[in-house]
Amino acid sequence: MTQSLNRKKSFHIVVSGRVQGVGYRYSAAKAAAKYRISGWVRNTFDGSVEIECEGDEENLNYFIDY
């Protein structure tokens, strides 16, 4: 029997550009739930969106690609 190792990773991401006011935080939260990612998303004073996320490596990759 082969046992797969689920590696947990975490990332701190800053998304800049026109991201506030377009539902970015809502979309990120919805995608995080889909891929079983935990963390938080918040708007910053400079107009960017900051994300702290943690989860299994494969699911994090899907979340980041999203």
CHARMM internal coordinates of N, CA and C (Angstrom, degrees):
IC EDIT
DIST 1 N 1 CA 1.4407
DIST 1 CA 1 C 1.5220
ANGL 1 N 1 CA 1 C 108.40
DIST 1 C 2 N 1.3091
ANGL 1 CA 1 C 2 N 115.96
DIHE 1 N 1 CA 1 C 2 N 130.39
DIST 2 N 2 CA 1.4609
ANGL 1 C 2 N 2 CA 121.71
DIHE 1 CA 1 C 2 N 2 CA 177.73
DIST 2 CA 2 C 1.5179
ANGL 2 N 2 CA 2 C 108.73
DIHE 1 C 2 N 2 CA 2 C -99.10
DIST 2 C 3 N 1.3090
ANGL 2 CA 2 C 3 N 115.31
DIHE 2 N 2 CA 2 C 3 N 130.29
DIST 3 N 3 CA 1.4558
ANGL 2 C 3 N 3 CA 120.23
DIHE 2 CA 2 C 3 N 3 CA 179.22
DIST 3 CA 3 C 1.5192
ANGL 3 N 3 CA 3 C 108.67
DIHE 2 C 3 N 3 CA 3 C -104.76
DIST 3 C 4 N 1.3285
ANGL 3 CA 3 C 4 N 115.64
DIHE 3 N 3 CA 3 C 4 N 125.90
DIST 4 N 4 CA 1.4636
ANGL 3 C 4 N 4 CA 118.50
DIHE 3 CA 3 C 4 N 4 CA 178.33
DIST 4 CA 4 C 1.5202
ANGL 4 N 4 CA 4 C 109.11
DIHE 3 C 4 N 4 CA 4 C -84.91
DIST 4 C 5 N 1.3172
ANGL 4 CA 4 C 5 N 115.35
DIHE 4 N 4 CA 4 C 5 N 144.12
DIST 5 N 5 CA 1.4512
ANGL 4 C 5 N 5 CA 120.69
DIHE 4 CA 4 C 5 N 5 CA 178.21
DIST 5 CA 5 C 1.5168
ANGL 5 N 5 CA 5 C 109.35
DIHE 4 C 5 N 5 CA 5 C -98.21
DIST 5 C 6 N 1.3058
ANGL 5 CA 5 C 6 N 116.39
DIHE 5 N 5 CA 5 C 6 N 121.30
DIST 6 N 6 CA 1.4548
ANGL 5 C 6 N 6 CA 120.82
DIHE 5 CA 5 C 6 N 6 CA 174.88
DIST 6 CA 6 C 1.5136
ANGL 6 N 6 CA 6 C 107.69
DIHE 5 C 6 N 6 CA 6 C -90.52
DIST 6 C 7 N 1.2827
ANGL 6 CA 6 C 7 N 115.73
DIHE 6 N 6 CA 6 C 7 N 110.38
DIST 7 N 7 CA 1.4641
ANGL 6 C 7 N 7 CA 120.53
DIHE 6 CA 6 C 7 N 7 CA -179.64
DIST 7 CA 7 C 1.5158
ANGL 7 N 7 CA 7 C 109.67
DIHE 6 C 7 N 7 CA 7 C -92.80
DIST 7 C 8 N 1.2999
ANGL 7 CA 7 C 8 N 115.11
DIHE 7 N 7 CA 7 C 8 N 125.84
DIST 8 N 8 CA 1.4647
ANGL 7 C 8 N 8 CA 120.56
DIHE 7 CA 7 C 8 N 8 CA 176.13
DIST 8 CA 8 C 1.5205
ANGL 8 N 8 CA 8 C 108.51
DIHE 7 C 8 N 8 CA 8 C -87.04
DIST 8 C 9 N 1.3048
ANGL 8 CA 8 C 9 N 115.09
DIHE 8 N 8 CA 8 C 9 N 139.41
DIST 9 N 9 CA 1.4592
ANGL 8 C 9 N 9 CA 122.13
DIHE 8 CA 8 C 9 N 9 CA 175.95
DIST 9 CA 9 C 1.5060
ANGL 9 N 9 CA 9 C 107.90
DIHE 8 C 9 N 9 CA 9 C -136.02
DIST 9 C 10 N 1.3135
ANGL 9 CA 9 C 10 N 115.32
DIHE 9 N 9 CA 9 C 10 N 163.02
DIST 10 N 10 CA 1.4569
ANGL 9 C 10 N 10 CA 120.00
DIHE 9 CA 9 C 10 N 10 CA 173.59
DIST 10 CA 10 C 1.5206
ANGL 10 N 10 CA 10 C 109.17
DIHE 9 C 10 N 10 CA 10 C -137.78
DIST 10 C 11 N 1.3224
ANGL 10 CA 10 C 11 N 114.83
DIHE 10 N 10 CA 10 C 11 N 151.64
DIST 11 N 11 CA 1.4547
ANGL 10 C 11 N 11 CA 121.50
DIHE 10 CA 10 C 11 N 11 CA -179.99
DIST 11 CA 11 C 1.5156
ANGL 11 N 11 CA 11 C 109.78
DIHE 10 C 11 N 11 CA 11 C -136.91
DIST 11 C 12 N 1.2991
ANGL 11 CA 11 C 12 N 114.67
DIHE 11 N 11 CA 11 C 12 N 148.37
DIST 12 N 12 CA 1.4608
ANGL 11 C 12 N 12 CA 122.65
DIHE 11 CA 11 C 12 N 12 CA 170.18
DIST 12 CA 12 C 1.5246
ANGL 12 N 12 CA 12 C 105.27
DIHE 11 C 12 N 12 CA 12 C -115.25
DIST 12 C 13 N 1.3234
ANGL 12 CA 12 C 13 N 116.20
DIHE 12 N 12 CA 12 C 13 N 117.65
DIST 13 N 13 CA 1.4635
ANGL 12 C 13 N 13 CA 122.02
DIHE 12 CA 12 C 13 N 13 CA -173.13
DIST 13 CA 13 C 1.5230
ANGL 13 N 13 CA 13 C 109.39
DIHE 12 C 13 N 13 CA 13 C -122.01
DIST 13 C 14 N 1.3218
ANGL 13 CA 13 C 14 N 116.95
DIHE 13 N 13 CA 13 C 14 N 137.64
DIST 14 N 14 CA 1.4602
ANGL 13 C 14 N 14 CA 121.78
DIHE 13 CA 13 C 14 N 14 CA 172.95
DIST 14 CA 14 C 1.5192
ANGL 14 N 14 CA 14 C 107.21
DIHE 13 C 14 N 14 CA 14 C -120.22
DIST 14 C 15 N 1.3232
ANGL 14 CA 14 C 15 N 115.64
DIHE 14 N 14 CA 14 C 15 N 121.41
DIST 15 N 15 CA 1.4569
ANGL 14 C 15 N 15 CA 121.95
DIHE 14 CA 14 C 15 N 15 CA 179.73
DIST 15 CA 15 C 1.5258
ANGL 15 N 15 CA 15 C 107.05
DIHE 14 C 15 N 15 CA 15 C -105.76
DIST 15 C 16 N 1.3176
ANGL 15 CA 15 C 16 N 115.77
DIHE 15 N 15 CA 15 C 16 N 123.03
DIST 16 N 16 CA 1.4575
ANGL 15 C 16 N 16 CA 119.22
DIHE 15 CA 15 C 16 N 16 CA -178.05
DIST 16 CA 16 C 1.5185
ANGL 16 N 16 CA 16 C 110.38
DIHE 15 C 16 N 16 CA 16 C -115.22
DIST 16 C 17 N 1.2933
ANGL 16 CA 16 C 17 N 115.22
DIHE 16 N 16 CA 16 C 17 N 168.10
DIST 17 N 17 CA 1.4587
ANGL 16 C 17 N 17 CA 121.26
DIHE 16 CA 16 C 17 N 17 CA -176.43
DIST 17 CA 17 C 1.5169
ANGL 17 N 17 CA 17 C 109.08
DIHE 16 C 17 N 17 CA 17 C 110.54
DIST 17 C 18 N 1.3183
ANGL 17 CA 17 C 18 N 116.88
DIHE 17 N 17 CA 17 C 18 N -154.35
DIST 18 N 18 CA 1.4646
ANGL 17 C 18 N 18 CA 121.04
DIHE 17 CA 17 C 18 N 18 CA -179.37
DIST 18 CA 18 C 1.5267
ANGL 18 N 18 CA 18 C 109.25
DIHE 17 C 18 N 18 CA 18 C -88.14
DIST 18 C 19 N 1.3240
ANGL 18 CA 18 C 19 N 116.26
DIHE 18 N 18 CA 18 C 19 N 79.68
DIST 19 N 19 CA 1.4629
ANGL 18 C 19 N 19 CA 119.93
DIHE 18 CA 18 C 19 N 19 CA -176.63
DIST 19 CA 19 C 1.5223
ANGL 19 N 19 CA 19 C 113.47
DIHE 18 C 19 N 19 CA 19 C -116.48
DIST 19 C 20 N 1.3238
ANGL 19 CA 19 C 20 N 118.72
DIHE 19 N 19 CA 19 C 20 N -19.69
DIST 20 N 20 CA 1.4598
ANGL 19 C 20 N 20 CA 119.87
DIHE 19 CA 19 C 20 N 20 CA 177.48
DIST 20 CA 20 C 1.5203
ANGL 20 N 20 CA 20 C 109.69
DIHE 19 C 20 N 20 CA 20 C -83.60
DIST 20 C 21 N 1.3301
ANGL 20 CA 20 C 21 N 114.65
DIHE 20 N 20 CA 20 C 21 N 141.49
DIST 21 N 21 CA 1.4578
ANGL 20 C 21 N 21 CA 119.57
DIHE 20 CA 20 C 21 N 21 CA 177.69
DIST 21 CA 21 C 1.5135
ANGL 21 N 21 CA 21 C 114.66
DIHE 20 C 21 N 21 CA 21 C 82.99
DIST 21 C 22 N 1.3251
ANGL 21 CA 21 C 22 N 118.18
DIHE 21 N 21 CA 21 C 22 N 6.94
DIST 22 N 22 CA 1.4629
ANGL 21 C 22 N 22 CA 120.74
DIHE 21 CA 21 C 22 N 22 CA 179.96
DIST 22 CA 22 C 1.5297
ANGL 22 N 22 CA 22 C 111.33
DIHE 21 C 22 N 22 CA 22 C -119.57
DIST 22 C 23 N 1.3227
ANGL 22 CA 22 C 23 N 116.75
DIHE 22 N 22 CA 22 C 23 N 17.72
DIST 23 N 23 CA 1.4600
ANGL 22 C 23 N 23 CA 120.60
DIHE 22 CA 22 C 23 N 23 CA 178.15
DIST 23 CA 23 C 1.5123
ANGL 23 N 23 CA 23 C 114.35
DIHE 22 C 23 N 23 CA 23 C 79.35
DIST 23 C 24 N 1.3291
ANGL 23 CA 23 C 24 N 117.20
DIHE 23 N 23 CA 23 C 24 N 17.88
DIST 24 N 24 CA 1.4622
ANGL 23 C 24 N 24 CA 119.78
DIHE 23 CA 23 C 24 N 24 CA -176.88
DIST 24 CA 24 C 1.5182
ANGL 24 N 24 CA 24 C 112.03
DIHE 23 C 24 N 24 CA 24 C -62.88
DIST 24 C 25 N 1.3436
ANGL 24 CA 24 C 25 N 117.24
DIHE 24 N 24 CA 24 C 25 N -44.80
DIST 25 N 25 CA 1.4680
ANGL 24 C 25 N 25 CA 120.03
DIHE 24 CA 24 C 25 N 25 CA -179.51
DIST 25 CA 25 C 1.5258
ANGL 25 N 25 CA 25 C 110.44
DIHE 24 C 25 N 25 CA 25 C -62.82
DIST 25 C 26 N 1.3255
ANGL 25 CA 25 C 26 N 117.24
DIHE 25 N 25 CA 25 C 26 N -42.18
DIST 26 N 26 CA 1.4656
ANGL 25 C 26 N 26 CA 120.85
DIHE 25 CA 25 C 26 N 26 CA 178.63
DIST 26 CA 26 C 1.5303
ANGL 26 N 26 CA 26 C 110.54
DIHE 25 C 26 N 26 CA 26 C -61.73
DIST 26 C 27 N 1.3253
ANGL 26 CA 26 C 27 N 117.15
DIHE 26 N 26 CA 26 C 27 N -45.78
DIST 27 N 27 CA 1.4685
ANGL 26 C 27 N 27 CA 121.23
DIHE 26 CA 26 C 27 N 27 CA 179.94
DIST 27 CA 27 C 1.5281
ANGL 27 N 27 CA 27 C 111.36
DIHE 26 C 27 N 27 CA 27 C -62.90
DIST 27 C 28 N 1.3313
ANGL 27 CA 27 C 28 N 116.37
DIHE 27 N 27 CA 27 C 28 N -40.92
DIST 28 N 28 CA 1.4617
ANGL 27 C 28 N 28 CA 120.24
DIHE 27 CA 27 C 28 N 28 CA 179.24
DIST 28 CA 28 C 1.5258
ANGL 28 N 28 CA 28 C 110.60
DIHE 27 C 28 N 28 CA 28 C -65.19
DIST 28 C 29 N 1.3255
ANGL 28 CA 28 C 29 N 117.33
DIHE 28 N 28 CA 28 C 29 N -41.43
DIST 29 N 29 CA 1.4692
ANGL 28 C 29 N 29 CA 120.62
DIHE 28 CA 28 C 29 N 29 CA 179.28
DIST 29 CA 29 C 1.5224
ANGL 29 N 29 CA 29 C 110.83
DIHE 28 C 29 N 29 CA 29 C -65.36
DIST 29 C 30 N 1.3182
ANGL 29 CA 29 C 30 N 117.41
DIHE 29 N 29 CA 29 C 30 N -39.21
DIST 30 N 30 CA 1.4632
ANGL 29 C 30 N 30 CA 121.53
DIHE 29 CA 29 C 30 N 30 CA 178.63
DIST 30 CA 30 C 1.5341
ANGL 30 N 30 CA 30 C 110.56
DIHE 29 C 30 N 30 CA 30 C -65.30
DIST 30 C 31 N 1.3343
ANGL 30 CA 30 C 31 N 117.00
DIHE 30 N 30 CA 30 C 31 N -43.86
DIST 31 N 31 CA 1.4644
ANGL 30 C 31 N 31 CA 120.86
DIHE 30 CA 30 C 31 N 31 CA 178.46
DIST 31 CA 31 C 1.5262
ANGL 31 N 31 CA 31 C 110.75
DIHE 30 C 31 N 31 CA 31 C -65.79
DIST 31 C 32 N 1.3319
ANGL 31 CA 31 C 32 N 117.37
DIHE 31 N 31 CA 31 C 32 N -38.00
DIST 32 N 32 CA 1.4686
ANGL 31 C 32 N 32 CA 120.89
DIHE 31 CA 31 C 32 N 32 CA 178.76
DIST 32 CA 32 C 1.5216
ANGL 32 N 32 CA 32 C 110.57
DIHE 31 C 32 N 32 CA 32 C -61.74
DIST 32 C 33 N 1.3106
ANGL 32 CA 32 C 33 N 117.39
DIHE 32 N 32 CA 32 C 33 N -41.75
DIST 33 N 33 CA 1.4649
ANGL 32 C 33 N 33 CA 120.59
DIHE 32 CA 32 C 33 N 33 CA 178.13
DIST 33 CA 33 C 1.5246
ANGL 33 N 33 CA 33 C 110.32
DIHE 32 C 33 N 33 CA 33 C -64.12
DIST 33 C 34 N 1.3220
ANGL 33 CA 33 C 34 N 116.70
DIHE 33 N 33 CA 33 C 34 N -41.59
DIST 34 N 34 CA 1.4691
ANGL 33 C 34 N 34 CA 121.47
DIHE 33 CA 33 C 34 N 34 CA -179.72
DIST 34 CA 34 C 1.5250
ANGL 34 N 34 CA 34 C 111.38
DIHE 33 C 34 N 34 CA 34 C -61.01
DIST 34 C 35 N 1.3309
ANGL 34 CA 34 C 35 N 116.57
DIHE 34 N 34 CA 34 C 35 N -41.35
DIST 35 N 35 CA 1.4657
ANGL 34 C 35 N 35 CA 120.94
DIHE 34 CA 34 C 35 N 35 CA -176.10
DIST 35 CA 35 C 1.5329
ANGL 35 N 35 CA 35 C 113.14
DIHE 34 C 35 N 35 CA 35 C -98.71
DIST 35 C 36 N 1.3248
ANGL 35 CA 35 C 36 N 117.22
DIHE 35 N 35 CA 35 C 36 N 11.03
DIST 36 N 36 CA 1.4767
ANGL 35 C 36 N 36 CA 123.26
DIHE 35 CA 35 C 36 N 36 CA 177.97
DIST 36 CA 36 C 1.5247
ANGL 36 N 36 CA 36 C 111.90
DIHE 35 C 36 N 36 CA 36 C 56.87
DIST 36 C 37 N 1.3159
ANGL 36 CA 36 C 37 N 114.99
DIHE 36 N 36 CA 36 C 37 N 49.50
DIST 37 N 37 CA 1.4563
ANGL 36 C 37 N 37 CA 122.58
DIHE 36 CA 36 C 37 N 37 CA 178.67
DIST 37 CA 37 C 1.5265
ANGL 37 N 37 CA 37 C 108.08
DIHE 36 C 37 N 37 CA 37 C -104.68
DIST 37 C 38 N 1.3205
ANGL 37 CA 37 C 38 N 116.87
DIHE 37 N 37 CA 37 C 38 N 137.99
DIST 38 N 38 CA 1.4630
ANGL 37 C 38 N 38 CA 120.09
DIHE 37 CA 37 C 38 N 38 CA 175.60
DIST 38 CA 38 C 1.5193
ANGL 38 N 38 CA 38 C 109.12
DIHE 37 C 38 N 38 CA 38 C -108.44
DIST 38 C 39 N 1.3274
ANGL 38 CA 38 C 39 N 116.18
DIHE 38 N 38 CA 38 C 39 N 162.26
DIST 39 N 39 CA 1.4550
ANGL 38 C 39 N 39 CA 120.70
DIHE 38 CA 38 C 39 N 39 CA 178.63
DIST 39 CA 39 C 1.5070
ANGL 39 N 39 CA 39 C 111.22
DIHE 38 C 39 N 39 CA 39 C 142.52
DIST 39 C 40 N 1.3216
ANGL 39 CA 39 C 40 N 116.37
DIHE 39 N 39 CA 39 C 40 N -151.98
DIST 40 N 40 CA 1.4587
ANGL 39 C 40 N 40 CA 121.39
DIHE 39 CA 39 C 40 N 40 CA -179.14
DIST 40 CA 40 C 1.5206
ANGL 40 N 40 CA 40 C 110.66
DIHE 39 C 40 N 40 CA 40 C -148.54
DIST 40 C 41 N 1.3327
ANGL 40 CA 40 C 41 N 114.47
DIHE 40 N 40 CA 40 C 41 N 161.09
DIST 41 N 41 CA 1.4686
ANGL 40 C 41 N 41 CA 123.33
DIHE 40 CA 40 C 41 N 41 CA 177.43
DIST 41 CA 41 C 1.5153
ANGL 41 N 41 CA 41 C 106.72
DIHE 40 C 41 N 41 CA 41 C -135.72
DIST 41 C 42 N 1.3376
ANGL 41 CA 41 C 42 N 116.94
DIHE 41 N 41 CA 41 C 42 N 134.78
DIST 42 N 42 CA 1.4696
ANGL 41 C 42 N 42 CA 119.13
DIHE 41 CA 41 C 42 N 42 CA 177.89
DIST 42 CA 42 C 1.5199
ANGL 42 N 42 CA 42 C 110.68
DIHE 41 C 42 N 42 CA 42 C -148.83
DIST 42 C 43 N 1.3309
ANGL 42 CA 42 C 43 N 113.98
DIHE 42 N 42 CA 42 C 43 N 152.33
DIST 43 N 43 CA 1.4555
ANGL 42 C 43 N 43 CA 121.11
DIHE 42 CA 42 C 43 N 43 CA 172.79
DIST 43 CA 43 C 1.5262
ANGL 43 N 43 CA 43 C 108.46
DIHE 42 C 43 N 43 CA 43 C -77.61
DIST 43 C 44 N 1.3296
ANGL 43 CA 43 C 44 N 116.50
DIHE 43 N 43 CA 43 C 44 N 146.92
DIST 44 N 44 CA 1.4608
ANGL 43 C 44 N 44 CA 120.96
DIHE 43 CA 43 C 44 N 44 CA 175.77
DIST 44 CA 44 C 1.5203
ANGL 44 N 44 CA 44 C 108.87
DIHE 43 C 44 N 44 CA 44 C -111.16
DIST 44 C 45 N 1.3247
ANGL 44 CA 44 C 45 N 115.53
DIHE 44 N 44 CA 44 C 45 N 167.58
DIST 45 N 45 CA 1.4616
ANGL 44 C 45 N 45 CA 120.61
DIHE 44 CA 44 C 45 N 45 CA -176.65
DIST 45 CA 45 C 1.5273
ANGL 45 N 45 CA 45 C 113.24
DIHE 44 C 45 N 45 CA 45 C -66.01
DIST 45 C 46 N 1.3342
ANGL 45 CA 45 C 46 N 117.61
DIHE 45 N 45 CA 45 C 46 N -25.21
DIST 46 N 46 CA 1.4645
ANGL 45 C 46 N 46 CA 119.53
DIHE 45 CA 45 C 46 N 46 CA -177.77
DIST 46 CA 46 C 1.5291
ANGL 46 N 46 CA 46 C 113.51
DIHE 45 C 46 N 46 CA 46 C -87.85
DIST 46 C 47 N 1.3379
ANGL 46 CA 46 C 47 N 117.18
DIHE 46 N 46 CA 46 C 47 N 4.73
DIST 47 N 47 CA 1.4619
ANGL 46 C 47 N 47 CA 120.69
DIHE 46 CA 46 C 47 N 47 CA 177.39
DIST 47 CA 47 C 1.5132
ANGL 47 N 47 CA 47 C 114.85
DIHE 46 C 47 N 47 CA 47 C 96.43
DIST 47 C 48 N 1.3140
ANGL 47 CA 47 C 48 N 117.70
DIHE 47 N 47 CA 47 C 48 N -4.16
DIST 48 N 48 CA 1.4578
ANGL 47 C 48 N 48 CA 119.88
DIHE 47 CA 47 C 48 N 48 CA 177.96
DIST 48 CA 48 C 1.5336
ANGL 48 N 48 CA 48 C 109.87
DIHE 47 C 48 N 48 CA 48 C -88.74
DIST 48 C 49 N 1.3205
ANGL 48 CA 48 C 49 N 116.23
DIHE 48 N 48 CA 48 C 49 N 174.49
DIST 49 N 49 CA 1.4595
ANGL 48 C 49 N 49 CA 122.53
DIHE 48 CA 48 C 49 N 49 CA 176.99
DIST 49 CA 49 C 1.5267
ANGL 49 N 49 CA 49 C 107.52
DIHE 48 C 49 N 49 CA 49 C -120.28
DIST 49 C 50 N 1.3098
ANGL 49 CA 49 C 50 N 115.50
DIHE 49 N 49 CA 49 C 50 N 132.95
DIST 50 N 50 CA 1.4680
ANGL 49 C 50 N 50 CA 122.05
DIHE 49 CA 49 C 50 N 50 CA -177.49
DIST 50 CA 50 C 1.5283
ANGL 50 N 50 CA 50 C 108.47
DIHE 49 C 50 N 50 CA 50 C -108.30
DIST 50 C 51 N 1.3342
ANGL 50 CA 50 C 51 N 115.99
DIHE 50 N 50 CA 50 C 51 N 135.32
DIST 51 N 51 CA 1.4673
ANGL 50 C 51 N 51 CA 121.85
DIHE 50 CA 50 C 51 N 51 CA -178.07
DIST 51 CA 51 C 1.5268
ANGL 51 N 51 CA 51 C 108.80
DIHE 50 C 51 N 51 CA 51 C -128.37
DIST 51 C 52 N 1.3149
ANGL 51 CA 51 C 52 N 116.07
DIHE 51 N 51 CA 51 C 52 N 132.64
DIST 52 N 52 CA 1.4659
ANGL 51 C 52 N 52 CA 122.65
DIHE 51 CA 51 C 52 N 52 CA 170.42
DIST 52 CA 52 C 1.5206
ANGL 52 N 52 CA 52 C 104.37
DIHE 51 C 52 N 52 CA 52 C -119.03
DIST 52 C 53 N 1.3391
ANGL 52 CA 52 C 53 N 117.64
DIHE 52 N 52 CA 52 C 53 N 119.60
DIST 53 N 53 CA 1.4585
ANGL 52 C 53 N 53 CA 120.00
DIHE 52 CA 52 C 53 N 53 CA -175.07
DIST 53 CA 53 C 1.5219
ANGL 53 N 53 CA 53 C 111.06
DIHE 52 C 53 N 53 CA 53 C -136.25
DIST 53 C 54 N 1.3379
ANGL 53 CA 53 C 54 N 114.99
DIHE 53 N 53 CA 53 C 54 N 149.33
DIST 54 N 54 CA 1.4575
ANGL 53 C 54 N 54 CA 121.26
DIHE 53 CA 53 C 54 N 54 CA -179.65
DIST 54 CA 54 C 1.5184
ANGL 54 N 54 CA 54 C 108.84
DIHE 53 C 54 N 54 CA 54 C -145.35
DIST 54 C 55 N 1.3238
ANGL 54 CA 54 C 55 N 115.54
DIHE 54 N 54 CA 54 C 55 N 141.81
DIST 55 N 55 CA 1.4571
ANGL 54 C 55 N 55 CA 120.02
DIHE 54 CA 54 C 55 N 55 CA 177.97
DIST 55 CA 55 C 1.5063
ANGL 55 N 55 CA 55 C 110.75
DIHE 54 C 55 N 55 CA 55 C 174.46
DIST 55 C 56 N 1.3204
ANGL 55 CA 55 C 56 N 115.06
DIHE 55 N 55 CA 55 C 56 N -173.32
DIST 56 N 56 CA 1.4564
ANGL 55 C 56 N 56 CA 120.26
DIHE 55 CA 55 C 56 N 56 CA 176.50
DIST 56 CA 56 C 1.5249
ANGL 56 N 56 CA 56 C 109.09
DIHE 55 C 56 N 56 CA 56 C -63.80
DIST 56 C 57 N 1.3173
ANGL 56 CA 56 C 57 N 115.50
DIHE 56 N 56 CA 56 C 57 N 144.70
DIST 57 N 57 CA 1.4640
ANGL 56 C 57 N 57 CA 121.06
DIHE 56 CA 56 C 57 N 57 CA -174.28
DIST 57 CA 57 C 1.5292
ANGL 57 N 57 CA 57 C 112.62
DIHE 56 C 57 N 57 CA 57 C -54.02
DIST 57 C 58 N 1.3161
ANGL 57 CA 57 C 58 N 117.55
DIHE 57 N 57 CA 57 C 58 N -46.40
DIST 58 N 58 CA 1.4634
ANGL 57 C 58 N 58 CA 120.52
DIHE 57 CA 57 C 58 N 58 CA -177.51
DIST 58 CA 58 C 1.5279
ANGL 58 N 58 CA 58 C 110.91
DIHE 57 C 58 N 58 CA 58 C -64.01
DIST 58 C 59 N 1.3330
ANGL 58 CA 58 C 59 N 117.37
DIHE 58 N 58 CA 58 C 59 N -44.91
DIST 59 N 59 CA 1.4577
ANGL 58 C 59 N 59 CA 120.63
DIHE 58 CA 58 C 59 N 59 CA 179.82
DIST 59 CA 59 C 1.5254
ANGL 59 N 59 CA 59 C 111.61
DIHE 58 C 59 N 59 CA 59 C -66.54
DIST 59 C 60 N 1.3318
ANGL 59 CA 59 C 60 N 117.16
DIHE 59 N 59 CA 59 C 60 N -36.39
DIST 60 N 60 CA 1.4652
ANGL 59 C 60 N 60 CA 120.19
DIHE 59 CA 59 C 60 N 60 CA 176.30
DIST 60 CA 60 C 1.5194
ANGL 60 N 60 CA 60 C 110.73
DIHE 59 C 60 N 60 CA 60 C -62.09
DIST 60 C 61 N 1.3208
ANGL 60 CA 60 C 61 N 116.58
DIHE 60 N 60 CA 60 C 61 N -41.13
DIST 61 N 61 CA 1.4666
ANGL 60 C 61 N 61 CA 119.82
DIHE 60 CA 60 C 61 N 61 CA 178.49
DIST 61 CA 61 C 1.5214
ANGL 61 N 61 CA 61 C 110.93
DIHE 60 C 61 N 61 CA 61 C -61.25
DIST 61 C 62 N 1.3481
ANGL 61 CA 61 C 62 N 117.38
DIHE 61 N 61 CA 61 C 62 N -41.64
DIST 62 N 62 CA 1.4655
ANGL 61 C 62 N 62 CA 120.45
DIHE 61 CA 61 C 62 N 62 CA 176.85
DIST 62 CA 62 C 1.5245
ANGL 62 N 62 CA 62 C 110.70
DIHE 61 C 62 N 62 CA 62 C -63.46
DIST 62 C 63 N 1.3353
ANGL 62 CA 62 C 63 N 115.88
DIHE 62 N 62 CA 62 C 63 N -42.99
DIST 63 N 63 CA 1.4630
ANGL 62 C 63 N 63 CA 120.83
DIHE 62 CA 62 C 63 N 63 CA -179.80
DIST 63 CA 63 C 1.5296
ANGL 63 N 63 CA 63 C 110.97
DIHE 62 C 63 N 63 CA 63 C -62.20
DIST 63 C 64 N 1.3070
ANGL 63 CA 63 C 64 N 117.23
DIHE 63 N 63 CA 63 C 64 N -46.21
DIST 64 N 64 CA 1.4713
ANGL 63 C 64 N 64 CA 121.16
DIHE 63 CA 63 C 64 N 64 CA -179.39
DIST 64 CA 64 C 1.5261
ANGL 64 N 64 CA 64 C 110.98
DIHE 63 C 64 N 64 CA 64 C -65.23
DIST 64 C 65 N 1.3315
ANGL 64 CA 64 C 65 N 117.06
DIHE 64 N 64 CA 64 C 65 N -40.06
DIST 65 N 65 CA 1.4723
ANGL 64 C 65 N 65 CA 119.85
DIHE 64 CA 64 C 65 N 65 CA 176.61
DIST 65 CA 65 C 1.5193
ANGL 65 N 65 CA 65 C 111.25
DIHE 64 C 65 N 65 CA 65 C -62.25
DIST 65 C 66 N 1.3302
ANGL 65 CA 65 C 66 N 115.97
DIHE 65 N 65 CA 65 C 66 N -35.30
DIST 66 N 66 CA 1.4627
ANGL 65 C 66 N 66 CA 120.48
DIHE 65 CA 65 C 66 N 66 CA 179.00
DIST 66 CA 66 C 1.5136
ANGL 66 N 66 CA 66 C 110.17
DIHE 65 C 66 N 66 CA 66 C -61.57
END
COOR INIT
IC SEED 1 N 1 CA 1 C
IC BUILD
